[in-house]
Amino acid sequence: MKKIGVVLSGCGVYDGAEIHEAVLTLLAIDKAGAQAVCMAPDIRQVSVVNHRTGEDAPGEKRNVLEESARIARGRIRDIKEVRSTELDGLVFPGGFGAAKNLCDFAARGGACVVHPEVSRLVVEMRSAGKPLGFVCIAPAIAARVLGEEHHVQLTIGADAATAKAIESMGARHVDCQATQFAVDKANKVVSTPAYMLATRISEVAEGVESLVRKVLELA
């Protein structure tokens, strides 16, 4: 059975992993007959957001690994303990957590820095020739880690400003619909816009399921 790592960034679209995208990723992996290996960094969230109001919750502190465990039903590992030799592929759901906690793209755009353990595992997977999948805003991570050296091709949908920031890091952006995916065969990188464009969960499901199938095909 193939093992696909799933890197979570908390629990909730505004300050962690986008829950629909994360759960649809886990479902697609299971439906394909593979095993998901959930992981997250053991760090404090950059911010905590009240998801009913959309406003910051001043003074509230949460841990990325602990919050991610809500989605993983407790079966989750600290990313620093995971090596590419254990996995056949790796997928990053989106959500602001991917751009706040796994890297700081939300604050710094093209000048962002990726969490060292996240970067380390992405590089390990690329060096081992194993496929990587990035959903929604998570392609920003691929752009920073792989853009300058490998000029990875990916999509965040069709937003011109975000695409420009992606390309400033050396990546090549392609426009893509929510139900579709982009694939860079040379680098084995697959990406889909999900809620960067989608207005319905069914659109996200179609794009994410296609991405997971492609990751498994490349594994």
N, CA and C of each residue as an Amber inpcrd file, in Angstrom:
protein
   657
   0.8350000  -1.1990000   0.0000000   0.0000000   0.0000000   0.0000000
   0.8750000   1.2550000   0.0000000   0.5890000   2.1510000  -0.9250000
   1.3570000   3.3920000  -0.9970000   1.0000000   4.3210000   0.1660000
   2.0050000   5.0320000   0.6460000   1.8120000   5.9660000   1.7550000
   2.0090000   7.4000000   1.2600000   0.9900000   8.2100000   1.4800000
   1.0260000   9.6030000   1.0460000   0.9990000  10.5140000   2.2620000
   2.0410000  11.2970000   2.4520000   2.0810000  12.2350000   3.5480000
   1.1220000  13.3900000   3.3000000   0.4770000  13.8570000   4.3520000
  -0.4150000  15.0110000   4.2780000   0.0390000  16.0110000   5.3350000
   0.5240000  17.1600000   4.8780000   1.0540000  18.1690000   5.7980000
  -0.0470000  19.1550000   6.1620000  -0.4480000  19.1560000   7.4180000
  -1.4890000  20.0420000   7.9120000  -0.8690000  21.2580000   8.5990000
  -1.6640000  22.3150000   8.7180000  -1.1200000  23.5780000   9.2340000
  -2.0220000  24.2010000  10.2920000  -2.7680000  23.3540000  10.9920000
  -3.7260000  23.8240000  11.9770000  -5.1060000  23.3310000  11.6060000
  -6.1390000  24.0060000  12.0880000  -7.5060000  23.5440000  11.8520000
  -8.4370000  24.7400000  11.6640000  -8.6780000  25.0950000  10.4100000
  -9.5590000  26.2180000  10.1080000  -8.9780000  27.1050000   9.0300000
  -9.7930000  27.5130000   8.0670000  -9.3080000  28.2030000   6.8790000
  -8.5440000  29.4850000   7.1820000  -8.9320000  30.2470000   8.2090000
  -8.3390000  31.5620000   8.4140000  -7.0200000  31.5460000   9.1840000
  -6.7460000  30.4660000   9.9090000  -5.4970000  30.4300000  10.6760000
  -4.8130000  29.0590000  10.6450000  -5.3670000  28.1250000   9.8680000
  -4.7970000  26.7780000   9.8130000  -5.0720000  26.1200000   8.4800000
  -5.1930000  24.7960000   8.4910000  -5.5130000  24.0690000   7.2650000
  -6.9850000  24.2800000   6.9120000  -7.2840000  24.4340000   5.6100000
  -8.6600000  24.5260000   5.1490000  -9.2810000  23.1480000   5.3360000
 -10.3010000  23.0550000   6.1660000 -10.8060000  21.7500000   6.5910000
 -11.3910000  20.9540000   5.4390000 -12.1620000  21.5830000   4.5610000
 -12.7050000  20.8550000   3.4200000 -11.5760000  20.2630000   2.5760000
 -10.5820000  21.0830000   2.2640000  -9.4710000  20.6210000   1.4300000
  -8.7100000  19.4820000   2.0980000  -8.5010000  19.5950000   3.4100000
  -7.7670000  18.5600000   4.1340000  -8.5440000  17.2480000   4.1670000
  -9.8240000  17.3240000   4.4960000 -10.6290000  16.1100000   4.5850000
 -10.8210000  15.4720000   3.2070000 -11.0350000  16.2830000   2.1890000
 -11.1750000  15.7420000   0.8370000  -9.8850000  15.0710000   0.3780000
  -8.7400000  15.6210000   0.7840000  -7.4530000  14.9860000   0.4730000
  -7.3540000  13.6180000   1.1400000  -7.7000000  13.5500000   2.4200000
  -7.6500000  12.2810000   3.1500000  -8.6250000  11.2660000   2.5470000
  -9.8120000  11.7240000   2.1730000 -10.8090000  10.8380000   1.5740000
 -10.3250000  10.3090000   0.2280000  -9.7590000  11.1830000  -0.5880000
  -9.2880000  10.7640000  -1.9120000  -8.1590000   9.7390000  -1.7930000
  -7.2800000   9.9360000  -0.8420000  -6.1800000   8.9870000  -0.6260000
  -6.7390000   7.6270000  -0.2260000  -7.6930000   7.6230000   0.6860000
  -8.2870000   6.3680000   1.1500000  -9.0500000   5.6660000   0.0240000
  -9.8400000   6.4280000  -0.7450000 -10.6260000   5.8540000  -1.8410000
  -9.7280000   5.2410000  -2.9100000  -8.5130000   5.7830000  -3.0290000
  -7.5650000   5.2770000  -4.0310000  -6.8020000   4.0450000  -3.5370000
  -7.0820000   3.6270000  -2.2960000  -6.4210000   2.4430000  -1.7640000
  -5.0540000   2.6960000  -1.1760000  -4.7570000   3.9550000  -0.8750000
  -3.4690000   4.3130000  -0.2790000  -3.6740000   4.6860000   1.1920000
  -2.5890000   4.9250000   1.8860000  -2.6410000   5.2820000   3.3050000
  -2.1230000   6.7000000   3.5070000  -2.8780000   7.5100000   4.2120000
  -2.4470000   8.8690000   4.5320000  -1.6030000   8.8690000   5.7930000
  -0.5250000   9.6490000   5.7590000   0.3330000   9.8410000   6.9290000
   0.2850000  11.3230000   7.2710000  -0.4970000  11.6750000   8.2870000
  -0.6820000  13.0820000   8.6350000   0.4740000  13.5920000   9.4970000
   0.8260000  14.8480000   9.2590000   1.9300000  15.4560000   9.9980000
   1.7390000  16.9630000  10.0480000   2.4320000  17.5950000  10.9880000
   2.4070000  19.0510000  11.1150000   3.5860000  19.4610000  11.9890000
   4.0370000  20.6970000  11.8640000   5.1110000  21.1600000  12.7470000
   4.5900000  21.4460000  14.1500000   5.3990000  21.1610000  15.1440000
   5.0330000  21.3980000  16.5510000   5.4560000  22.8220000  16.9210000
   4.6330000  23.7970000  16.4930000   4.9390000  25.2080000  16.7120000
   3.6500000  25.9580000  17.0730000   3.7960000  27.1410000  17.5910000
   2.6420000  27.9780000  17.8980000   2.1150000  28.5990000  16.6130000
   0.7830000  28.6760000  16.5020000   0.1780000  29.3520000  15.3640000
   0.5670000  30.8240000  15.3520000   0.7050000  31.3800000  14.1640000
   1.0140000  32.7960000  14.0270000  -0.1220000  33.6440000  14.5800000
  -1.3650000  33.2130000  14.3420000  -2.5260000  33.9460000  14.8490000
  -3.6560000  32.9770000  15.1020000  -4.6300000  33.4110000  15.8700000
  -5.8550000  32.6410000  16.0890000  -7.0150000  33.5230000  15.6530000
  -7.8820000  32.9780000  14.8030000  -8.9860000  33.7460000  14.2390000
 -10.3200000  33.1540000  14.6740000 -11.2340000  34.0080000  15.0790000
 -12.6000000  33.5950000  15.3580000 -13.2740000  33.3270000  14.0150000
 -13.5750000  32.0770000  13.7220000 -14.1000000  31.7360000  12.4020000
 -15.5610000  32.1290000  12.2080000 -16.2340000  32.5270000  13.2600000
 -17.6030000  33.0260000  13.1070000 -17.6100000  34.4780000  12.6670000
 -16.6570000  35.2590000  13.2200000 -16.6020000  36.6880000  12.8960000
 -15.5340000  37.0190000  11.8710000 -14.5350000  36.1440000  11.7270000
 -13.4230000  36.4150000  10.8260000 -12.3890000  37.3460000  11.4220000
 -12.5140000  37.6540000  12.7110000 -11.5950000  38.5720000  13.3700000
 -10.5830000  37.8360000  14.2250000  -9.4020000  38.4550000  14.4090000
  -8.3800000  37.8800000  15.2780000  -8.9040000  37.7580000  16.7040000
  -8.4160000  36.7350000  17.4050000  -8.7600000  36.5270000  18.8060000
  -7.5530000  36.9100000  19.6450000  -7.4510000  38.1690000  20.0790000
  -6.2650000  38.6580000  20.7940000  -5.9960000  37.8480000  22.0620000
  -4.7400000  37.5070000  22.2600000  -4.3440000  36.8050000  23.4740000
  -4.5320000  35.3020000  23.4320000  -5.2570000  34.7820000  22.4480000
  -5.4560000  33.3390000  22.3630000  -4.2880000  32.6930000  21.6240000
  -3.8070000  31.5790000  22.1580000  -2.6560000  30.8860000  21.5750000
  -3.0140000  29.4350000  21.3090000  -2.6280000  28.9430000  20.1560000
  -2.8510000  27.5460000  19.8070000  -1.6150000  26.9570000  19.1520000
  -1.5120000  25.6300000  19.2090000  -0.3720000  24.9090000  18.6600000
  -0.7730000  24.2370000  17.3460000   0.0510000  24.3800000  16.3320000
  -0.2650000  23.8590000  14.9950000  -0.4440000  22.3400000  14.9980000
   0.4600000  21.6330000  15.6690000   0.3710000  20.1700000  15.7050000
  -0.8880000  19.7220000  16.4470000  -1.1740000  20.3540000  17.5740000
  -2.3480000  19.9780000  18.3590000  -3.6480000  20.2840000  17.6130000
  -3.7090000  21.4240000  16.9410000  -4.9090000  21.7740000  16.1800000
  -5.0760000  20.8510000  14.9730000  -3.9730000  20.5140000  14.3150000
  -4.0260000  19.6100000  13.1600000  -4.5170000  18.2280000  13.5610000
  -4.2250000  17.8390000  14.7960000  -4.6570000  16.5300000  15.2900000
  -6.1690000  16.4060000  15.3020000  -6.8960000  17.5220000  15.3340000
  -8.3580000  17.4810000  15.2710000  -8.8130000  16.8820000  13.9310000
  -8.1550000  17.2960000  12.8620000  -8.5000000  16.7830000  11.5360000
  -8.0530000  15.3390000  11.3810000  -6.9010000  15.0150000  11.9380000
  -6.3110000  13.6780000  11.7860000  -6.8610000  12.6730000  12.7990000
  -7.8290000  13.1000000  13.6040000  -8.4070000  12.2320000  14.6450000
  -7.3310000  11.6800000  15.5640000  -6.3200000  12.5170000  15.8370000
  -5.2680000  12.1740000  16.7790000  -4.1080000  11.3970000  16.1850000
  -4.2680000  10.8800000  14.9700000  -3.1940000  10.0980000  14.3520000
  -2.3310000  11.0220000  13.5130000  -1.3650000  11.6380000  14.1730000
  -0.5350000  12.6480000  13.5120000   0.8630000  12.6280000  14.0960000
   1.8280000  13.0490000  13.2700000   3.2300000  13.0530000  13.6970000
   3.8240000  14.4360000  13.5570000   4.8290000  14.7010000  14.3550000
   5.6170000  15.9190000  14.2010000   6.4140000  15.7760000  12.9040000
   6.3230000  16.7670000  12.0290000   6.9680000  16.6690000  10.7250000
   8.4780000  16.4560000  10.8290000   9.0850000  16.9190000  11.9050000
  10.5420000  16.7590000  12.0310000  10.9600000  15.2950000  12.1510000
   9.9990000  14.4200000  12.4740000  10.3000000  12.9960000  12.6340000
  10.0980000  12.2130000  11.3410000   9.5440000  12.8520000  10.3180000
   9.1790000  12.1500000   9.0870000  10.2710000  12.3060000   8.0280000
  10.6010000  11.1950000   7.3590000  11.6050000  11.2070000   6.3000000
  10.9830000  10.7550000   4.9810000  11.5670000  11.1840000   3.8900000
  11.0370000  10.8550000   2.5700000  11.0460000   9.3530000   2.3000000
  11.9450000   8.6210000   2.9440000  12.0330000   7.1780000   2.7400000
  10.7680000   6.4520000   3.1930000   9.9770000   7.0980000   4.0480000
   8.7440000   6.4940000   4.5550000   7.5590000   6.7040000   3.6240000
   7.6930000   7.6190000   2.6760000   6.5520000   8.0610000   1.8890000
   6.7200000   7.7710000   0.4080000   5.5820000   7.6690000  -0.2840000
   5.5750000   7.5420000  -1.7380000   5.1870000   8.8530000  -2.4020000
   4.5750000   9.7630000  -1.6500000   4.1790000  11.0710000  -2.1430000
   3.8470000  11.9700000  -0.9650000   3.6630000  13.2580000  -1.2420000
   3.4070000  14.2310000  -0.1820000   2.4370000  15.2790000  -0.7100000
   1.3910000  15.5900000   0.0750000   0.3830000  16.5650000  -0.3370000
   0.2010000  17.6240000   0.7410000   0.0650000  18.8810000   0.3060000
  -0.1760000  20.0070000   1.1880000  -1.5560000  20.5950000   0.9190000
  -2.5620000  20.3900000   1.7900000  -3.8110000  21.1380000   1.6610000
  -3.5400000  22.6220000   1.8930000  -4.5020000  23.4700000   1.4730000
  -4.3150000  24.9050000   1.6330000  -4.8960000  25.4420000   2.9260000
  -5.3980000  26.6630000   2.8700000  -5.8120000  27.3790000   4.0650000
  -4.7420000  28.3900000   4.4350000  -5.1260000  29.4390000   5.1670000
  -4.1520000  30.4610000   5.5360000  -3.0190000  29.9090000   6.3910000
  -3.2510000  28.7670000   7.0550000  -2.1750000  28.1650000   7.8340000
  -0.9780000  27.7990000   6.9820000  -1.2390000  27.3940000   5.7230000
  -0.1270000  27.0700000   4.8200000   0.7140000  28.2980000   4.5290000
   0.0670000  29.4760000   4.5370000   0.7550000  30.7340000   4.2150000
   1.1230000  31.5360000   5.4570000   0.7390000  31.0420000   6.6370000
   1.0930000  31.7120000   7.8890000   2.0090000  30.8600000   8.7640000
   1.6910000  29.5650000   8.8550000   2.3990000  28.6800000   9.7820000
   3.4730000  27.8280000   9.1170000   3.2060000  27.3600000   7.8930000
   4.2050000  26.5530000   7.1770000   5.2140000  27.4410000   6.4610000
   4.7950000  28.6550000   6.1300000   5.6770000  29.6880000   5.5990000
   5.0290000  31.0220000   5.9540000   5.6590000  32.1290000   5.5960000
   5.0700000  33.4350000   5.9220000   4.6920000  34.2100000   4.6550000
   4.2200000  33.4650000   3.6570000   3.8060000  34.0900000   2.4010000
   2.6870000  35.1070000   2.6150000   1.7940000  34.8500000   3.5580000
   0.6860000  35.7710000   3.8180000   1.1760000  37.1480000   4.2290000
   2.3060000  37.1890000   4.9250000   2.8520000  38.4650000   5.4110000
   3.9030000  39.0500000   4.4800000   4.6880000  38.1970000   3.8080000
   5.8530000  38.6720000   3.0750000   5.8220000  38.4110000   1.5730000
   4.7960000  37.7230000   1.0940000   4.7040000  37.4750000  -0.3380000
   5.9310000  36.7540000  -0.8790000   6.4690000  37.2480000  -1.9870000
   7.6010000  36.6150000  -2.6460000   8.8860000  36.5990000  -1.8490000
   8.9430000  37.3510000  -0.7410000  10.1260000  37.3390000   0.1310000
   9.9640000  36.3500000   1.2820000   8.9950000  35.4630000   1.1760000
   8.6640000  34.5660000   2.2880000   9.7690000  33.5640000   2.5990000
   9.6760000  33.0280000   3.8080000  10.5790000  31.9850000   4.2880000
   9.7250000  30.7870000   4.6840000  10.1600000  29.5860000   4.3360000
   9.4320000  28.3610000   4.6540000   9.9990000  27.7540000   5.9360000
   9.1120000  27.1910000   6.7660000   9.5520000  26.5030000   7.9800000
  10.6260000  25.4750000   7.5980000  11.7390000  25.4290000   8.3270000
  12.8730000  24.5800000   7.9140000  12.5430000  23.1000000   7.7630000
  11.6930000  22.5530000   8.6140000  11.3690000  21.1360000   8.4940000
  10.4600000  20.8690000   7.2910000   9.5950000  21.8210000   6.9770000
   8.7680000  21.7130000   5.7820000   9.6510000  21.7460000   4.5470000
  10.5650000  22.6980000   4.5140000  11.4900000  22.8230000   3.3890000
  12.3490000  21.5750000   3.2470000  12.8310000  21.0860000   4.3570000
  13.6840000  19.8940000   4.3490000  12.9680000  18.7030000   3.7280000
  11.7050000  18.4770000   4.1000000  10.9850000  17.3210000   3.5850000
  10.6340000  17.4910000   2.1080000  10.2900000  18.7040000   1.6860000
  10.0200000  18.9550000   0.2700000  11.2670000  18.6680000  -0.5660000
  12.4120000  19.1440000  -0.1160000  13.6670000  18.9100000  -0.8340000
  13.9910000  17.4240000  -0.8770000  13.7990000  16.7340000   0.2400000
  14.0440000  15.2890000   0.2820000  13.1790000  14.5530000  -0.7430000
  11.9020000  14.9110000  -0.7910000  10.9870000  14.2420000  -1.7210000
  11.3860000  14.5320000  -3.1650000  11.7020000  15.7780000  -3.4690000
  12.1170000  16.1500000  -4.8310000  13.3970000  15.4190000  -5.2120000
  14.3440000  15.3380000  -4.3010000  15.6240000  14.6770000  -4.5780000
  15.4400000  13.1740000  -4.8010000  14.4280000  12.5980000  -4.1330000
  14.1540000  11.1680000  -4.2660000  13.2700000  10.8620000  -5.4730000
  12.8580000  11.8950000  -6.1980000  12.0150000  11.6910000  -7.3700000
  10.5910000  11.2880000  -7.0200000  10.1340000  11.7150000  -5.8470000
   8.7850000  11.3650000  -5.3970000   7.8470000  12.5520000  -5.5860000
   6.5780000  12.2990000  -5.9270000   5.6710000  13.3870000  -6.2880000
   5.2020000  14.2260000  -5.1000000   4.9020000  15.4910000  -5.4230000
   4.4320000  16.4590000  -4.4450000   3.1430000  17.0900000  -4.9530000
   2.1510000  17.2340000  -4.0730000   0.8970000  17.8690000  -4.4370000
   0.6510000  19.0960000  -3.5660000   0.1940000  20.1850000  -4.1860000
  -0.0330000  21.4390000  -3.4570000  -1.4120000  21.9800000  -3.8130000
  -2.2100000  22.2800000  -2.7890000  -3.5980000  22.6900000  -2.9650000
  -3.7850000  24.1470000  -2.5470000  -4.6030000  24.8840000  -3.3060000
  -5.0040000  26.2480000  -2.9330000  -3.7950000  27.1810000  -2.8960000
  -3.4630000  27.7720000  -1.7410000  -2.3340000  28.6970000  -1.6190000
  -1.0250000  27.9700000  -1.3070000  -1.0940000  26.6710000  -1.0070000
   0.1160000  25.9120000  -0.6610000   1.1920000  25.8990000  -1.7490000
   0.8640000  26.0820000  -3.0510000   1.9300000  26.1630000  -4.0490000
   2.9780000  27.2440000  -3.7660000   2.6440000  28.2200000  -2.9210000
   3.6440000  29.2200000  -2.5320000   4.8480000  28.5540000  -1.8710000
   4.5950000  27.4660000  -1.1530000   5.6850000  26.7190000  -0.5110000
   6.5870000  26.1060000  -1.5730000   5.9770000  25.5060000  -2.5730000
   6.7610000  24.9040000  -3.6630000   7.5600000  25.9490000  -4.4120000
   6.9390000  27.1180000  -4.6210000   7.6320000  28.1860000  -5.3400000
   8.8860000  28.6260000  -4.5950000   8.7760000  28.7980000  -3.2870000
   9.9330000  29.2370000  -2.5050000  11.0090000  28.1630000  -2.4260000
  10.6230000  26.9240000  -2.1930000  11.6050000  25.8480000  -1.9840000
  12.2130000  25.3550000  -3.2910000  11.4040000  25.2850000  -4.3560000
  11.8580000  24.6760000  -5.6130000  11.9420000  25.6510000  -6.7790000
  11.4340000  26.8670000  -6.5960000  11.3480000  27.7930000  -7.7160000
  12.6780000  28.2390000  -8.2780000  13.5710000  28.6740000  -7.4270000
  14.8260000  29.2570000  -7.8940000  15.7040000  28.2500000  -8.6280000
  15.7830000  27.0350000  -8.1020000  16.6600000  26.0250000  -8.7080000
  15.9780000  25.2300000  -9.8100000  14.6980000  24.8970000  -9.6010000
  14.0310000  23.9760000 -10.5240000  12.9600000  24.6420000 -11.3820000
  12.6610000  25.9110000 -11.1190000  11.6590000  26.6590000 -11.9030000
  10.3670000  25.8560000 -12.0530000   9.8870000  25.3660000 -10.9340000
   8.7230000  24.5000000 -10.9060000   7.4910000  25.2010000 -11.4830000
   6.6950000  24.4480000 -12.2380000   5.4600000  24.9750000 -12.8180000
   4.2900000  24.5970000 -11.9260000   3.4350000  25.5620000 -11.6030000
   2.3160000  25.3010000 -10.7010000   1.2130000  26.3330000 -10.8930000
   0.1180000  26.1500000 -10.1350000  -1.0040000  27.0770000 -10.2380000
  -1.5340000  27.4600000  -8.8590000  -2.0310000  28.6860000  -8.7480000
  -2.8350000  29.0990000  -7.6000000  -4.1940000  29.5660000  -8.1100000
  -4.4980000  29.2350000  -9.3600000  -5.7550000  29.6340000  -9.9570000
  -5.5330000  30.6680000 -11.0400000  -6.0470000  31.8890000 -10.8050000
  -5.9380000  32.9160000 -11.8400000  -5.7230000  34.3200000 -11.2780000
  -5.4190000  34.4360000  -9.9850000  -5.2150000  35.7550000  -9.3830000
  -3.8730000  36.3240000  -9.8200000  -3.9020000  37.4560000 -10.5010000
  -2.6900000  38.0140000 -11.1160000  -1.6450000  38.4190000 -10.0860000
  -2.0660000  39.0420000  -8.9950000  -1.1130000  39.5100000  -7.9880000
  -0.4070000  38.3400000  -7.3010000  -1.1750000  37.3110000  -6.9530000
  -0.5710000  36.1400000  -6.3110000   0.3290000  35.3970000  -7.2840000
  -0.0930000  35.2920000  -8.5310000   0.7280000  34.6380000  -9.5510000
   2.0500000  35.3760000  -9.7280000   2.0100000  36.7030000  -9.6840000
   3.2300000  37.5040000  -9.8150000   4.1930000  37.2280000  -8.6600000
   3.6420000  37.1050000  -7.4520000   4.4790000  36.7980000  -6.2880000
   5.0940000  35.4130000  -6.4090000   4.3040000  34.4670000  -6.9210000
   4.8000000  33.1080000  -7.1450000   5.9610000  33.1260000  -8.1400000
   5.7930000  33.8660000  -9.2210000   6.8240000  33.9090000 -10.2520000
   8.0640000  34.6720000  -9.8070000   7.9090000  35.5840000  -8.8530000
   9.0690000  36.3190000  -8.3330000  10.0340000  35.3980000  -7.5940000
   9.5510000  34.2140000  -7.2150000  10.3980000  33.2450000  -6.5200000
  11.0260000  32.2460000  -7.4860000  10.7980000  32.4340000  -8.7840000
  11.4230000  31.5720000  -9.7830000  10.5240000  30.5020000 -10.3480000
   9.2990000  30.3820000  -9.8240000   8.3650000  29.3870000 -10.3400000
   7.6940000  29.8990000 -11.6070000   7.0390000  29.0180000 -12.3240000
   6.2760000  29.3690000 -13.5240000   4.8060000  29.1080000 -13.2350000
   3.9860000  30.1450000 -13.3070000   2.5770000  29.9910000 -12.9950000
   1.7490000  29.7150000 -14.2460000   0.7390000  28.8410000 -14.0850000
  -0.2160000  28.5940000 -15.1550000  -1.6240000  28.7750000 -14.5940000
  -2.5020000  29.4340000 -15.3510000  -3.8880000  29.5870000 -14.9230000
  -4.5900000  28.2320000 -14.9730000  -5.5130000  28.0340000 -14.0380000
  -6.1660000  26.7370000 -13.9220000  -7.5030000  26.9040000 -13.2200000
  -8.5020000  26.1400000 -13.6380000  -9.8080000  26.1690000 -13.0010000
  -9.8120000  25.3160000 -11.7280000 -10.7860000  25.5820000 -10.8580000
 -10.8530000  24.8790000  -9.5780000 -11.0160000  23.3770000  -9.7370000
 -11.6900000  22.9470000 -10.7880000 -11.9320000  21.5180000 -11.0010000
 -10.7860000  20.8250000 -11.7330000  -9.7630000  21.5900000 -12.0710000
  -8.6340000  21.0480000 -12.8190000  -7.3680000  21.0290000 -11.9660000
  -6.2790000  20.5780000 -12.5640000  -4.9880000  20.6130000 -11.8830000
  -3.8970000  20.8790000 -12.8960000  -2.7750000  21.3710000 -12.4030000
  -1.5880000  21.5810000 -13.2360000  -0.5410000  20.5680000 -12.8190000
   0.2180000  20.0660000 -13.7900000   1.2580000  19.0990000 -13.4520000
   2.5690000  19.4920000 -14.1130000   3.6180000  19.4770000 -13.3160000
   4.9840000  19.6750000 -13.7960000   5.6230000  18.2860000 -13.8020000
   5.6600000  17.6520000 -14.9640000   6.1300000  16.2720000 -15.0430000
   7.5990000  16.1360000 -14.6830000   8.3900000  17.1380000 -15.0610000
   9.8330000  17.0590000 -14.7950000  10.1250000  17.0450000 -13.2970000
   9.3720000  17.8470000 -12.5430000   9.5990000  17.9450000 -11.1000000
   8.6260000  17.1110000 -10.2830000   7.6780000  16.4470000 -10.9720000
   6.6410000  15.6520000 -10.3080000   5.8900000  16.4890000  -9.2700000
   5.4660000  17.6700000  -9.6830000   4.6920000  18.5690000  -8.8240000
   3.3030000  18.7510000  -9.4250000   2.2820000  18.5160000  -8.6150000
   0.8910000  18.6490000  -9.0370000   0.2300000  19.7140000  -8.1590000
  -0.5930000  20.5810000  -8.7530000  -1.2400000  21.6320000  -7.9710000
  -2.6540000  21.8700000  -8.4900000  -3.5250000  22.3250000  -7.5910000
  -4.9120000  22.6330000  -7.9580000  -5.3820000  23.8370000  -7.1510000
  -6.2150000  24.7210000  -7.7220000  -6.5940000  25.9640000  -7.0570000
  -7.5210000  25.8120000  -5.8530000  -8.3960000  24.8030000  -5.8720000
  -9.3700000  24.6210000  -4.7900000 -10.0720000  25.9360000  -4.4540000
 -10.0720000  26.3310000  -3.1820000 -10.8190000  27.5220000  -2.7790000
 -10.1660000  28.8460000  -3.1800000  -9.0570000  28.8170000  -3.8850000
  -8.5680000  30.0440000  -4.5000000  -9.5670000  30.5210000  -5.5550000
 -10.3330000  29.5560000  -6.1080000 -11.3220000  29.8720000  -7.1510000
 -12.7000000  29.2760000  -6.8800000 -12.7480000  28.1340000  -6.2400000
 -13.9960000  27.3890000  -6.1080000 -15.0560000  28.1520000  -5.3160000
 -16.2940000  27.9830000  -5.7190000 -17.4220000  28.5500000  -4.9890000
 -18.2940000  27.4530000  -4.3800000 -17.9850000  26.1900000  -4.7170000
 -18.7400000  25.0450000  -4.2010000 -17.7740000  23.9550000  -3.7680000
 -18.1260000  23.2380000  -2.7170000 -17.2620000  22.1700000  -2.2210000
 -17.1030000  21.0670000  -3.2600000 -18.1130000  20.8740000  -4.1130000
 -18.0170000  19.8470000  -5.1530000 -16.9050000  20.1700000  -6.1480000
 -16.6810000  21.4630000  -6.4000000 -15.5910000  21.8660000  -7.2920000
 -14.2450000  21.5540000  -6.6640000 -14.1350000  21.8220000  -5.3740000
 -12.9030000  21.5070000  -4.6490000 -12.6560000  20.0040000  -4.6840000
 -13.6960000  19.2320000  -4.4350000 -13.5660000  17.7740000  -4.4230000
 -13.0460000  17.2450000  -5.7500000 -13.5770000  17.7690000  -6.8410000
 -13.1500000  17.3060000  -8.1640000 -11.6690000  17.5950000  -8.3990000
 -11.2340000  18.8060000  -8.0590000  -9.8370000  19.1650000  -8.2470000
  -8.9020000  18.3850000  -7.3430000  -9.2820000  18.2480000  -6.0700000
  -8.4250000  17.5390000  -5.1020000  -8.3340000  16.0560000  -5.4410000
  -9.4540000  15.4380000  -5.7960000  -9.4260000  14.0160000  -6.1590000
  -8.5500000  13.7780000  -7.3840000  -8.6220000  14.6820000  -8.3500000
  -7.7810000  14.5510000  -9.5390000  -6.3030000  14.7080000  -9.1930000
  -6.0180000  15.6430000  -8.3090000  -4.6340000  15.8500000  -7.8600000
  -4.0910000  14.6030000  -7.1780000  -4.8730000  14.0460000  -6.2540000
  -4.4140000  12.8510000  -5.5230000  -4.1950000  11.6870000  -6.4810000
  -5.1060000  11.5010000  -7.4240000  -4.9210000  10.4200000  -8.4110000
  -3.6260000  10.6070000  -9.1920000  -3.3290000  11.8450000  -9.5550000
  -2.1160000  12.1130000 -10.3210000  -0.8680000  11.8830000  -9.4730000
  -0.9080000  12.3140000  -8.2150000   0.2210000  12.0740000  -7.3040000
   0.4900000  10.5760000  -7.1910000  -0.5740000   9.7840000  -7.0320000
  -0.4080000   8.3450000  -6.9170000   0.0820000   7.7240000  -8.2250000
  -0.3520000   8.2750000  -9.3340000   0.1170000   7.7840000 -10.6380000
   1.6110000   8.0260000 -10.8000000   2.0930000   9.1580000 -10.2840000
   3.5070000   9.5030000 -10.3990000   4.3860000   8.8250000  -9.3600000
   3.7330000   8.2620000  -8.3330000   4.5030000   7.6480000  -7.2250000
   5.1310000   6.3180000  -7.6280000
